[in-house]
Amino acid sequence: MHALDVLHQRVSSPKLTEPAPTDVQRDAIYRAALRAADHGLMQPWRFLVIEDEGLDRLGDLFVQAMLKDTPDTPEPDQQSLRAKPRRAPLILVAIAACRQNPKVPHVEQLISAGAAVQNMLNAAFAQGVGAFWRTGAMTYHPVVKEGLGVGELEQIVGFLYLGTPAKPPQPPKSVNPETFFHPWPGQ
Ligand SMILES: Cc1cc2nc3c(=O)[nH]c(=O)nc-3n(C[C@H](O)[C@H](O)[C@H](O)COP(=O)(O)O)c2cc1C
């Protein structure tokens, strides 16, 4: 696919199935992440690769977090949360690995880590791999952060679900750039 077609046509795939991306596809996705814009070349990111039983361990961690807040959560709600990571055969947890730097504020490092995820969405789409960037309450929960080994200055920027699209991606709605791009100073 032409690079601009990927950028203009990329859409997420909310429903994902097996198989997970191949090693070759993963490598291309990982390399795309590492080319995100990066002030000071700090490489302020790291990624956890979770699949197979790891997905169930992640589900258990989510339930542990939920029970800490709401110990009397009904079993069906626990089961539903536990099953969430199984919505894809592969999850990458994107972590902004921020460090103190007098020239590169924390927010810029966070943005870079987000750009790395966007690059991975594009690299996945370019190869026909389905992808969906998810966050939600679990992303920010201290039990989840501790269970995943996320440090004090670090932050989870998303769970990137990857797999095979359950149905062919539909082209995105077209948006007129003039809605969002305005000359300055105006007339
Ligand atoms: C940081 C971030 C977190 C997101 N978290 C969720 C989420 O938890 N659940 C969800 O349905 N969509 C979430 N989204 C949006 C989807 O990933 C997706 O971008 C959106 O559904 C639009 O679809 P498209 O990518 O095909 O345009 C998130 C997007 C971003 C950038």
Ligand as a Chemical Component Dictionary entry (heavy atoms), coordinates in Angstrom:
data_LIG
# 
_chem_comp.id                   LIG 
_chem_comp.type                 NON-POLYMER 
_chem_comp.pdbx_formal_charge   0 
_chem_comp.three_letter_code    LIG 
# 
loop_
_chem_comp_atom.comp_id 
_chem_comp_atom.atom_id 
_chem_comp_atom.alt_atom_id 
_chem_comp_atom.type_symbol 
_chem_comp_atom.charge 
_chem_comp_atom.model_Cartn_x 
_chem_comp_atom.model_Cartn_y 
_chem_comp_atom.model_Cartn_z 
_chem_comp_atom.pdbx_ordinal 
LIG C1  C1  C 0 -5.521  7.173 23.673 1  
LIG C2  C2  C 0 -6.715  6.500 23.053 2  
LIG C3  C3  C 0 -7.476  5.631 23.803 3  
LIG C4  C4  C 0 -8.605  5.014 23.276 4  
LIG N1  N1  N 0 -9.343  4.158 24.037 5  
LIG C5  C5  C 0 -10.445 3.586 23.538 6  
LIG C6  C6  C 0 -11.211 2.678 24.310 7  
LIG O1  O1  O 0 -10.870 2.352 25.431 8  
LIG N2  N2  N 0 -12.333 2.167 23.761 9  
LIG C7  C7  C 0 -12.741 2.509 22.500 10 
LIG O2  O2  O 0 -13.793 2.038 22.053 11 
LIG N3  N3  N 0 -12.009 3.351 21.722 12 
LIG C8  C8  C 0 -10.873 3.879 22.210 13 
LIG N4  N4  N 0 -10.121 4.724 21.433 14 
LIG C9  C9  C 0 -10.564 5.019 20.063 15 
LIG C10 C10 C 0 -10.293 3.889 19.074 16 
LIG O3  O3  O 0 -8.985  3.372 19.228 17 
LIG C11 C11 C 0 -10.438 4.384 17.621 18 
LIG O4  O4  O 0 -9.422  5.293 17.307 19 
LIG C12 C12 C 0 -11.784 5.027 17.372 20 
LIG O5  O5  O 0 -12.783 4.050 17.572 21 
LIG C13 C13 C 0 -11.900 5.625 15.959 22 
LIG O6  O6  O 0 -11.748 4.618 15.009 23 
LIG P1  P1  P 0 -10.705 4.764 13.797 24 
LIG O7  O7  O 0 -9.334  4.603 14.417 25 
LIG O8  O8  O 0 -11.090 3.673 12.880 26 
LIG O9  O9  O 0 -10.910 6.125 13.234 27 
LIG C14 C14 C 0 -8.969  5.299 21.937 28 
LIG C15 C15 C 0 -8.163  6.150 21.163 29 
LIG C16 C16 C 0 -7.051  6.735 21.715 30 
LIG C17 C17 C 0 -6.209  7.659 20.873 31 
# 
loop_
_chem_comp_bond.comp_id 
_chem_comp_bond.atom_id_1 
_chem_comp_bond.atom_id_2 
_chem_comp_bond.value_order 
_chem_comp_bond.pdbx_ordinal 
LIG C1  C2  SING 1  
LIG C2  C3  SING 2  
LIG C2  C16 DOUB 3  
LIG C3  C4  DOUB 4  
LIG C4  N1  SING 5  
LIG C4  C14 SING 6  
LIG N1  C5  DOUB 7  
LIG C5  C6  SING 8  
LIG C5  C8  SING 9  
LIG C6  O1  DOUB 10 
LIG C6  N2  SING 11 
LIG N2  C7  SING 12 
LIG C7  O2  DOUB 13 
LIG C7  N3  SING 14 
LIG N3  C8  DOUB 15 
LIG C8  N4  SING 16 
LIG N4  C9  SING 17 
LIG N4  C14 SING 18 
LIG C9  C10 SING 19 
LIG C10 O3  SING 20 
LIG C10 C11 SING 21 
LIG C11 O4  SING 22 
LIG C11 C12 SING 23 
LIG C12 O5  SING 24 
LIG C12 C13 SING 25 
LIG C13 O6  SING 26 
LIG O6  P1  SING 27 
LIG P1  O7  DOUB 28 
LIG P1  O8  SING 29 
LIG P1  O9  SING 30 
LIG C14 C15 DOUB 31 
LIG C15 C16 SING 32 
LIG C16 C17 SING 33 
# 
